[in-house]
Structures are given as structure tokens and as C-alpha cells.
């Protein structure tokens, strides 16, 4: 049972990591004020490593100042990344960006995940679990996520810093190694939200010229085209009505 519990805890934490070379640097406290590193700024591309929360009102990240200072020092001594996976998912030293930004949602997910994974794995014999292949583990993990991932967590996963974002694809994924489950997660568990509906033709037709003048030129052109089409259709109708009696009138026979 202990072995099964250990396996269940690893289901949502299993990630490929690359070994990192140790970066060692010393900073003399007395020279802190004159150290040239203090005058530098953290590269915006890696600043996310020090984010501690996200302010939904301002749509801005909040940062840990002491972490930013450490990151400045690391940059000065030649740091160029290489630990993005650990920075995002966390390691033995500190929680990663994902844990820090998900907060209570992560805690809720883990509690449910522990219970659900134990129930699923207890339905198999230890020998059967030992024989699981990658596809089997993905199937178990999918059952856990479908049961335990709340909508609010899915909203985060599809947001700028979530697992299904372009940020994750460009900044994190390569350092974590292959992740066949991610596509399954981002399509089956947390699919992208549907696009907003296109405005109906009637909505565009009913907008006034005054309101369109405040909007984009494309809408003004669309409104003008609709108005012109109406005028042309009206003129054609009038012309046909005038011509129709002449066409249908009986011709007089010659004496």
C-alpha cells in the first residue's frame, strides 16, 4: 500500500528534469552598496521566476524583492537559465511559479488527487501497477484530473502563465523534456474556451452612423455598404414597378 501511495503522489509531479551545473557566487556584505550588480535590472524574460502572486484587478504580477536581488546576482555571474522546469514546477527548495500562482486551487487539487489516485490504484494488484506502461499512467492521471481539476484551475491553465499557454510552450516545455500528457490535458481536461460569437448581421445593420463614427473604420465601411445596398435595392424596386404595367398591358390591334 505504501508503494502504491508513493506512486499516486508521483502521478501529477512526474516531470523530466535536466541536470544543472552549480552556480557559485560570493557577495561581500560590506560591498553591497557599491557592487555593480545592484545597478543592474533583471532580464524581463526571466523575471517571472520571482513572481509570488497575480493581481487580477491590475493584471500584473507581484514579485519577491529578495528573489529579484538574487536573480540580479546570478545574472551578473553568467546565469542564462537552464532550470526553467524547476522554476515553474518547484523543487525541494521552494515552490515553483505554478504552485505560487494557483495557491488554494493547488491545495484543493492535491487533496482530491491523493484520495482519487489511491482509489484508482487500489483497484489494481501491485503486480498490475508495476506492469503499467506510459499510456496506462496517462490513463490513470486523466481519470484523476477529470475528477479533481476545478474550473477555476482550468481557467488558470489556459491563461498567460498556465500549462496550456504559449508562455509554457516557449519558455518551459523544452527544459522539462517530452510531455505527451500535456496535449491530452489541454484538450480533454482543460480545453480552450470557445471564441466569442461573431456579431449578427442585424446587429451591424441596426447600428447608427453616430455610434460607428466612434469605432473602427471597418465598421463604418460596413455600415455605409449596407446603406448603399438598401438604396440600390429600393431604386431597382421602384423602376421595376414602373416598368411592369407597360410590359403587361395588352397591345392594341391595328384596324
BADOGU-308040 format. One record per residue (C-alpha): x, y, z. Coordinates in Angstrom, 1 decimal, decimal comma, padded with zeros to 4 digits, m for minus. Layout:
BEGIN
{east->X north->Y up->Z}
...
END
This chain:
BEGIN
{east->000,0 north->000,0 up->000,0}
{east->002,9 north->002,4 up->000,8}
{east->004,3 north->001,7 up->m002,6}
{east->001,0 north->002,5 up->m004,3}
{east->000,6 north->005,7 up->m002,3}
{east->004,1 north->006,8 up->m003,3}
{east->003,2 north->006,1 up->m007,0}
{east->000,0 north->008,0 up->m006,7}
{east->001,8 north->011,0 up->m005,3}
{east->004,1 north->011,0 up->m008,3}
{east->001,3 north->010,9 up->m010,9}
{east->001,0 north->014,7 up->m011,1}
{east->004,6 north->015,5 up->m010,1}
{east->006,4 north->013,3 up->m012,6}
{east->008,5 north->015,6 up->m014,8}
{east->011,7 north->015,1 up->m016,7}
{east->014,5 north->017,3 up->m015,4}
{east->017,9 north->018,1 up->m016,8}
{east->020,9 north->018,2 up->m014,5}
{east->022,2 north->021,7 up->m013,8}
{east->025,7 north->022,9 up->m013,3}
{east->026,1 north->024,5 up->m009,9}
{east->026,4 north->028,3 up->m009,9}
{east->028,5 north->029,5 up->m007,0}
{east->029,0 north->033,2 up->m006,2}
{east->030,0 north->035,2 up->m003,2}
{east->028,9 north->038,6 up->m002,3}
{east->030,6 north->040,6 up->000,4}
{east->028,0 north->042,4 up->002,7}
{east->030,1 north->045,5 up->003,1}
{east->030,4 north->045,9 up->m000,6}
{east->026,7 north->045,5 up->m001,3}
{east->026,1 north->049,2 up->m001,9}
{east->028,9 north->049,6 up->m004,4}
{east->028,6 north->046,2 up->m006,1}
{east->027,8 north->046,9 up->m009,8}
{east->025,1 north->044,2 up->m009,7}
{east->023,0 north->046,5 up->m007,6}
{east->022,7 north->048,9 up->m010,5}
{east->021,5 north->046,3 up->m013,0}
{east->018,0 north->045,1 up->m013,7}
{east->016,6 north->041,6 up->m014,1}
{east->016,0 north->040,5 up->m017,6}
{east->012,3 north->040,7 up->m018,3}
{east->012,3 north->037,3 up->m019,9}
{east->013,2 north->035,6 up->m016,6}
{east->011,6 north->037,9 up->m014,1}
{east->008,6 north->035,5 up->m013,9}
{east->010,9 north->033,3 up->m011,7}
{east->010,4 north->035,7 up->m008,8}
{east->006,6 north->036,2 up->m009,2}
{east->004,7 north->035,3 up->m006,0}
{east->001,1 north->036,2 up->m007,0}
{east->m001,1 north->037,7 up->m009,7}
{east->m003,3 north->040,7 up->m009,2}
{east->m006,4 north->040,1 up->m011,2}
{east->m007,5 north->043,7 up->m010,8}
{east->m004,4 north->045,2 up->m012,4}
{east->m003,5 north->042,1 up->m014,4}
{east->000,1 north->042,4 up->m013,1}
{east->002,4 north->040,0 up->m011,3}
{east->003,6 north->040,8 up->m007,8}
{east->007,3 north->040,0 up->m007,2}
{east->009,5 north->038,9 up->m004,2}
{east->012,2 north->041,7 up->m003,9}
{east->014,8 north->039,4 up->m002,3}
{east->014,3 north->036,9 up->m005,1}
{east->014,8 north->039,6 up->m007,7}
{east->018,0 north->040,7 up->m005,9}
{east->019,3 north->037,1 up->m006,0}
{east->018,4 north->036,9 up->m009,7}
{east->020,4 north->040,1 up->m010,4}
{east->023,4 north->038,5 up->m008,8}
{east->023,0 north->035,3 up->m010,7}
{east->022,8 north->037,3 up->m014,0}
{east->026,0 north->039,1 up->m013,1}
{east->027,8 north->035,8 up->m012,7}
{east->026,6 north->034,5 up->m016,0}
{east->023,3 north->032,8 up->m015,3}
{east->021,5 north->032,1 up->m018,6}
{east->018,7 north->029,8 up->m017,5}
{east->018,6 north->026,0 up->m017,7}
{east->016,4 north->025,4 up->m014,7}
{east->013,1 north->026,7 up->m016,1}
{east->011,3 north->023,4 up->m015,4}
{east->012,2 north->023,5 up->m011,7}
{east->011,5 north->027,2 up->m011,5}
{east->008,0 north->026,6 up->m012,9}
{east->007,1 north->023,4 up->m011,1}
{east->009,1 north->023,8 up->m008,0}
{east->011,7 north->021,5 up->m006,4}
{east->012,9 north->020,5 up->m002,9}
{east->013,9 north->024,1 up->m002,0}
{east->010,9 north->026,2 up->m002,9}
{east->007,5 north->026,0 up->m004,6}
{east->007,5 north->026,8 up->m008,3}
{east->005,6 north->029,5 up->m010,2}
{east->002,7 north->027,1 up->m010,8}
{east->002,3 north->026,4 up->m007,1}
{east->002,6 north->030,1 up->m006,1}
{east->000,0 north->031,4 up->m008,6}
{east->m002,5 north->028,6 up->m008,1}
{east->m002,4 north->028,8 up->m004,3}
{east->m005,6 north->027,3 up->m002,7}
{east->m006,6 north->025,8 up->m006,1}
{east->m003,4 north->023,7 up->m006,0}
{east->m004,1 north->022,6 up->m002,4}
{east->m007,7 north->021,6 up->m003,3}
{east->m006,5 north->019,7 up->m006,3}
{east->m003,8 north->017,8 up->m004,3}
{east->m006,2 north->016,7 up->m001,6}
{east->m008,7 north->015,4 up->m004,2}
{east->m005,8 north->013,9 up->m006,2}
{east->m004,4 north->011,9 up->m003,3}
{east->m007,8 north->010,4 up->m002,5}
{east->m008,8 north->009,7 up->m006,1}
{east->m005,4 north->008,2 up->m007,1}
{east->m005,5 north->005,9 up->m004,1}
{east->m008,9 north->004,6 up->m005,0}
{east->m007,9 north->004,0 up->m008,6}
{east->m004,7 north->002,3 up->m007,9}
{east->m006,2 north->000,2 up->m005,1}
{east->m008,5 north->m001,3 up->m007,7}
{east->m005,4 north->m003,0 up->m009,3}
{east->m003,0 north->m005,5 up->m007,8}
{east->000,6 north->m004,3 up->m007,0}
{east->001,9 north->m006,5 up->m009,8}
{east->m000,5 north->m005,0 up->m012,3}
{east->000,6 north->m001,5 up->m011,3}
{east->004,2 north->m002,5 up->m011,7}
{east->003,5 north->m003,5 up->m015,2}
{east->001,9 north->m000,2 up->m016,2}
{east->003,3 north->001,5 up->m019,3}
{east->003,3 north->005,2 up->m020,0}
{east->m000,1 north->005,0 up->m021,7}
{east->m001,5 north->003,3 up->m018,6}
{east->m000,2 north->006,0 up->m016,3}
{east->m001,6 north->008,7 up->m018,6}
{east->m005,0 north->007,0 up->m018,4}
{east->m004,9 north->007,0 up->m014,6}
{east->m003,7 north->010,6 up->m014,5}
{east->m006,5 north->011,6 up->m016,9}
{east->m009,1 north->010,0 up->m014,6}
{east->m007,6 north->011,9 up->m011,6}
{east->m007,6 north->015,2 up->m013,4}
{east->m011,1 north->014,8 up->m014,8}
{east->m012,3 north->014,2 up->m011,3}
{east->m010,2 north->016,8 up->m009,4}
{east->m009,4 north->019,8 up->m011,6}
{east->m011,8 north->022,6 up->m010,8}
{east->m013,0 north->025,1 up->m013,4}
{east->m011,0 north->027,9 up->m011,8}
{east->m007,8 north->025,9 up->m012,1}
{east->m008,7 north->025,2 up->m015,8}
{east->m009,1 north->029,0 up->m016,3}
{east->m005,6 north->029,5 up->m014,9}
{east->m004,1 north->026,7 up->m017,1}
{east->m005,5 north->028,4 up->m020,2}
{east->m004,3 north->031,9 up->m019,0}
{east->m000,9 north->033,5 up->m019,8}
{east->001,2 north->031,6 up->m017,3}
{east->m000,8 north->028,3 up->m017,4}
{east->000,4 north->024,9 up->m018,6}
{east->m001,6 north->025,3 up->m021,8}
{east->m000,2 north->028,7 up->m022,7}
{east->002,2 north->029,8 up->m025,4}
{east->004,4 north->031,1 up->m022,5}
{east->004,8 north->027,5 up->m021,2}
{east->005,4 north->026,2 up->m024,7}
{east->008,2 north->028,7 up->m025,4}
{east->009,8 north->029,1 up->m022,0}
{east->009,3 north->025,9 up->m020,0}
{east->008,4 north->022,9 up->m022,2}
{east->011,8 north->022,3 up->m023,7}
{east->013,6 north->022,2 up->m020,4}
{east->011,1 north->019,8 up->m018,9}
{east->011,5 north->017,2 up->m021,7}
{east->008,8 north->015,3 up->m023,5}
{east->005,3 north->015,7 up->m022,1}
{east->002,8 north->013,6 up->m024,1}
{east->000,2 north->014,1 up->m021,4}
{east->000,1 north->017,9 up->m021,8}
{east->m001,8 north->017,8 up->m025,1}
{east->m004,3 north->015,4 up->m023,6}
{east->m004,7 north->017,6 up->m020,5}
{east->m005,1 north->020,8 up->m022,6}
{east->m007,8 north->019,2 up->m024,8}
{east->m009,7 north->016,8 up->m022,6}
{east->m009,4 north->018,2 up->m019,1}
{east->m009,0 north->021,9 up->m019,7}
{east->m009,9 north->022,6 up->m023,3}
{east->m009,5 north->026,2 up->m024,5}
{east->m012,6 north->028,4 up->m024,1}
{east->m014,8 north->028,9 up->m027,2}
{east->m014,2 north->032,0 up->m029,2}
{east->m016,6 north->034,9 up->m028,6}
{east->m019,6 north->034,8 up->m031,0}
{east->m019,5 north->036,9 up->m034,2}
{east->m021,9 north->039,8 up->m034,2}
{east->m025,1 north->039,0 up->m036,1}
{east->m025,8 north->040,8 up->m039,4}
{east->m028,8 north->042,5 up->m037,8}
{east->m026,6 north->044,0 up->m035,0}
{east->m024,3 north->045,6 up->m037,6}
{east->m027,3 north->046,8 up->m039,6}
{east->m029,0 north->048,4 up->m036,7}
{east->m026,0 north->050,4 up->m035,5}
{east->m026,3 north->054,1 up->m036,2}
{east->m023,8 north->056,1 up->m038,1}
{east->m023,1 north->058,2 up->m035,0}
{east->m022,1 north->055,1 up->m032,9}
{east->m019,9 north->053,8 up->m035,8}
{east->m018,0 north->057,0 up->m036,1}
{east->m016,6 north->056,3 up->m032,6}
{east->m015,5 north->052,8 up->m033,7}
{east->m013,1 north->051,3 up->m036,2}
{east->m013,1 north->052,3 up->m039,9}
{east->m014,0 north->048,8 up->m041,0}
{east->m017,4 north->049,0 up->m039,2}
{east->m018,1 north->052,4 up->m040,8}
{east->m017,4 north->051,0 up->m044,2}
{east->m019,6 north->048,0 up->m043,5}
{east->m022,5 north->050,3 up->m042,4}
{east->m022,1 north->052,5 up->m045,5}
{east->m022,0 north->049,5 up->m047,8}
{east->m025,3 north->048,2 up->m046,2}
{east->m026,9 north->051,5 up->m046,5}
{east->m025,9 north->051,8 up->m050,2}
{east->m027,1 north->048,3 up->m050,9}
{east->m030,5 north->049,2 up->m049,4}
{east->m030,7 north->052,4 up->m051,6}
{east->m029,9 north->050,4 up->m054,8}
{east->m032,4 north->047,7 up->m053,9}
{east->m035,1 north->050,4 up->m053,3}
{east->m034,3 north->052,1 up->m056,7}
{east->m034,5 north->048,8 up->m058,6}
{east->m037,8 north->048,0 up->m057,0}
{east->m039,3 north->051,4 up->m058,0}
{east->m038,0 north->051,0 up->m061,5}
{east->m039,5 north->047,5 up->m061,9}
{east->m042,9 north->048,7 up->m060,5}
{east->m043,0 north->051,5 up->m063,1}
{east->m041,9 north->049,2 up->m066,0}
{east->m044,2 north->046,3 up->m065,1}
{east->m047,6 north->047,9 up->m066,3}
{east->m046,1 north->048,7 up->m069,6}
{east->m044,8 north->045,2 up->m070,1}
{east->m048,1 north->043,5 up->m069,1}
{east->m050,5 north->046,0 up->m070,9}
{east->m052,4 north->044,4 up->m073,8}
{east->m051,2 north->045,5 up->m077,2}
{east->m053,8 north->047,3 up->m079,4}
{east->m054,6 north->045,6 up->m082,7}
{east->m054,3 north->047,6 up->m085,9}
{east->m057,7 north->048,4 up->m087,7}
END
